[in-house]
Amino acid sequence: MATQTLPPSAVPVAHKSGALRTILEWMGTADHKKIGLMYIVYAVLFLVVMGIEAILMRIQLAHANSTFLSPQVFNRLFTMHGTTGVFFVAMPILVGFGNYLVPLMIGARDMAFPRLNAFSFWVTAFSGFLLYGSFFAGGGFSQAGIAPDVGWFAYAPLTAPAFSPGHSTDYWTLSIMLAGVGSIAGAANMIATVIGMRCPGMTMSRLPLFAWMNLVMGGLILVTISPLTAAQLMLMGDRYLGSHFFDVAAGGSVVMWMHFFWIFGHPEVYVLIIPCFGFISEIVPVFSRKAMFGYPAMVAASVGIGFVSLGVWAHHMFTVGMPSYGNAFFVLTTMVVAVPTGIKIFNWLATMWGGKIRFDAPMLFCTGFLFQFLIAGLTGIMLATAPFDWQLGNSYFVVAHFHYVIVGGILFSIFAAFYYWFPKMTGRMLSETLGKWHFWVFLIGFHLTFDFLHIPGLLGMPRRVYTYDAGRGWETWNFIASIGTIFQVIGILIFVYNMIQAYIQGPVAGNDPWDAWTLEWATTSPPPEYNLARIPEVRSRRPLWDIKHPEDPDWKYE
Amino acid sequence: MSTNSAVLQSGEDAWGLPSRGKVGMISLIIAESAIFAIFVAAYIFYIGKSLSGPTPQILQIPILASICLWLSSVTMHWSVVALHKNKKSTFILFWLLTFVLGAIFLGATAREWHHLIVDEGFTIQTNLFGTTYYSLVGLHASHVTFGLIALFIVGLFGLAGKVTTEHSDRCEVIALYWHFVDAVWVVVFTVVYLLGR
């Protein structure tokens, strides 16, 4: 065991005292690093849950006329898979990384409001367990239906008391509203941290891009999660108080729910992808051994994406029917998103161009991200064209498109972040060999599943069908897609084994295993409770480079 | 090691960064504005769409209550200004006046609702107008309530003489929230009592 060579702070607390004390310590902590880790562990737990739900659905869809799952169970599975994925996997894992890393990167001792931070985490955690509580208690006294089965966007009037008896929909709406409270509090905290807690010299133009992206994410959360919370308040009013927001019988409009949901739903995609841009923008320069190309353009493009994303929501509603000027507006705004996104992709490529690229596991996942995110964007432009969407809206083409974004883009960059920052968080290196196995196996699985899912979509297979008839040309593609999940599962198992193995007996990482340039690498791994012993004065965008190379500091050129 | 890395106490206040309390409150206000925007949108969308009566004509414009609420923003401002200058008695006088003006507004809303529910038999279940009216005005009234609770707690500390000029930043955070609540009432008032009728 290499434990004796670690600094004292790296020894797990469990070795020092009783398990109960450790649990109480973690439950009562307001330290941003511990809260960040709890977010991440919590999200990984739900990642496994949503993965199991996906596997069950892929088993069901592998063959025509399958009877593995009942239609009712299938409805619950896709609802829970989507809801869990967005609110209890992607959001908390990204918030967790932000929580852990942003204060370190900007040279702060903690978040702006440490106790509010703990509150945000526990509210989010509780809401996830509340959602899954519906599996046990969702039937209520009427015993009608258990887990929510209204789809992750819960279109009215499916959620009306007449069509959703029992309490499953109440569990859904309550847990999402609670998670929203946690997210909004967390976002306000993140914004106050980035704006008000920067160390001396860390001007906004020297802020690490990951911190910038978290600022943009926070701003987006404020204006996107709140409409969802408002819509959930209305839904609860309809279900409990007898109000008529989405009640057609009283003159209400079900289309209004769609608008309110997608006013949240579309920017939410950018809430998830923007911190991933931050991961890529931190990792690509370090592994290309070059400073980030086009930093101001990168910031401007991210803020631009944030604003544009607020005006594109109704491209989810082309098939509902809008006036032609409505269609034209949302087609054009959606296409505009491609411009800042393109700027970003070219910036990352220009950073890699001519660099001494090290293809370690983090960089491999970043490279995968670049290709897959590009393809996801291109199918996005196809779907943004209203006539094309009239043909393929609500088909498996859409499912393939957004899984390309979420798995091929967001999940790949999260894996990159794990390989890159795991040494900082635990003090141990992950195995590079296992990392490469993870990458290639998961890459094959991803492409088997989601490349081939585009085709049944083009052939007219609608999403959310629990089974399909033979002879429509869908069987082969669905079978290949289901085979792909086996590879994905193996990839994830390699990843989990790698993390456990490394945590117990991985090689000691040291402060700065990647020879990186941001401040989180200027302290021990894992960092002490106070983060940096001395708060440095920052004079450039790569403060650690300046400290390592006093003879050739960046600030002479910026 | 470079000579640039001077030892400093902490990031905050060291080089004139914005106050985190104010930034946090402004963030909250942005989020709350988005919630109100959705309810206002629903209200405007459903104007005249109710399938049955009563119509917004049964509403009476709450002029006096509105003046009280808007006036409370002025007294709140004077109160915080007095605290900055360490005039404790002026601070507590205007702070309590703010509370009273806010309470008058909330009482007027309660009377209005009592009249509508008991005398007119008009509830959130009656029609789309009831749905949007009670939700929008109620959302605002709940914000006034939270503001009054905060004002009350600080008021108690103030009466005990515990609020000094060093707390003026925190009082300003509460003041920001209170100004927001008053500003929202301009929108709600316009939409419900002027546009809607």
Boltz contact constraints between the chains, C-beta under 6 A:
constraints:
  - contact:
      token1: [A, 108]
      token2: [B, 11]
      max_distance: 6.0
  - contact:
      token1: [A, 112]
      token2: [B, 20]
      max_distance: 6.0
  - contact:
      token1: [A, 184]
      token2: [B, 31]
      max_distance: 6.0
  - contact:
      token1: [A, 188]
      token2: [B, 24]
      max_distance: 6.0
  - contact:
      token1: [A, 188]
      token2: [B, 27]
      max_distance: 6.0
  - contact:
      token1: [A, 188]
      token2: [B, 28]
      max_distance: 6.0
  - contact:
      token1: [A, 191]
      token2: [B, 27]
      max_distance: 6.0
  - contact:
      token1: [A, 192]
      token2: [B, 20]
      max_distance: 6.0
  - contact:
      token1: [A, 192]
      token2: [B, 23]
      max_distance: 6.0
  - contact:
      token1: [A, 192]
      token2: [B, 24]
      max_distance: 6.0
  - contact:
      token1: [A, 195]
      token2: [B, 18]
      max_distance: 6.0
  - contact:
      token1: [A, 195]
      token2: [B, 23]
      max_distance: 6.0
  - contact:
      token1: [A, 196]
      token2: [B, 17]
      max_distance: 6.0
  - contact:
      token1: [A, 196]
      token2: [B, 18]
      max_distance: 6.0
  - contact:
      token1: [A, 196]
      token2: [B, 20]
      max_distance: 6.0
  - contact:
      token1: [A, 196]
      token2: [B, 23]
      max_distance: 6.0
  - contact:
      token1: [A, 197]
      token2: [B, 11]
      max_distance: 6.0
  - contact:
      token1: [A, 198]
      token2: [B, 11]
      max_distance: 6.0
  - contact:
      token1: [A, 199]
      token2: [B, 11]
      max_distance: 6.0
  - contact:
      token1: [A, 200]
      token2: [B, 8]
      max_distance: 6.0
  - contact:
      token1: [A, 200]
      token2: [B, 14]
      max_distance: 6.0
  - contact:
      token1: [A, 200]
      token2: [B, 15]
      max_distance: 6.0
  - contact:
      token1: [A, 222]
      token2: [B, 27]
      max_distance: 6.0
  - contact:
      token1: [A, 222]
      token2: [B, 30]
      max_distance: 6.0
  - contact:
      token1: [A, 222]
      token2: [B, 31]
      max_distance: 6.0
  - contact:
      token1: [A, 223]
      token2: [B, 34]
      max_distance: 6.0
  - contact:
      token1: [A, 226]
      token2: [B, 31]
      max_distance: 6.0
  - contact:
      token1: [A, 226]
      token2: [B, 34]
      max_distance: 6.0
  - contact:
      token1: [A, 226]
      token2: [B, 35]
      max_distance: 6.0
  - contact:
      token1: [A, 227]
      token2: [B, 34]
      max_distance: 6.0
  - contact:
      token1: [A, 227]
      token2: [B, 38]
      max_distance: 6.0
  - contact:
      token1: [A, 230]
      token2: [B, 35]
      max_distance: 6.0
  - contact:
      token1: [A, 230]
      token2: [B, 38]
      max_distance: 6.0
  - contact:
      token1: [A, 230]
      token2: [B, 39]
      max_distance: 6.0
  - contact:
      token1: [A, 241]
      token2: [B, 124]
      max_distance: 6.0
  - contact:
      token1: [A, 242]
      token2: [B, 125]
      max_distance: 6.0
  - contact:
      token1: [A, 243]
      token2: [B, 124]
      max_distance: 6.0
  - contact:
      token1: [A, 243]
      token2: [B, 131]
      max_distance: 6.0
  - contact:
      token1: [A, 244]
      token2: [B, 128]
      max_distance: 6.0
  - contact:
      token1: [A, 244]
      token2: [B, 131]
      max_distance: 6.0
  - contact:
      token1: [A, 245]
      token2: [B, 131]
      max_distance: 6.0
  - contact:
      token1: [A, 251]
      token2: [B, 49]
      max_distance: 6.0
  - contact:
      token1: [A, 251]
      token2: [B, 51]
      max_distance: 6.0
  - contact:
      token1: [A, 251]
      token2: [B, 128]
      max_distance: 6.0
  - contact:
      token1: [A, 260]
      token2: [B, 38]
      max_distance: 6.0
  - contact:
      token1: [A, 534]
      token2: [B, 7]
      max_distance: 6.0
  - contact:
      token1: [A, 535]
      token2: [B, 8]
      max_distance: 6.0
  - contact:
      token1: [A, 536]
      token2: [B, 5]
      max_distance: 6.0
  - contact:
      token1: [A, 537]
      token2: [B, 4]
      max_distance: 6.0
  - contact:
      token1: [A, 537]
      token2: [B, 6]
      max_distance: 6.0
  - contact:
      token1: [A, 539]
      token2: [B, 4]
      max_distance: 6.0
  - contact:
      token1: [A, 547]
      token2: [B, 2]
      max_distance: 6.0
  - contact:
      token1: [A, 550]
      token2: [B, 2]
      max_distance: 6.0
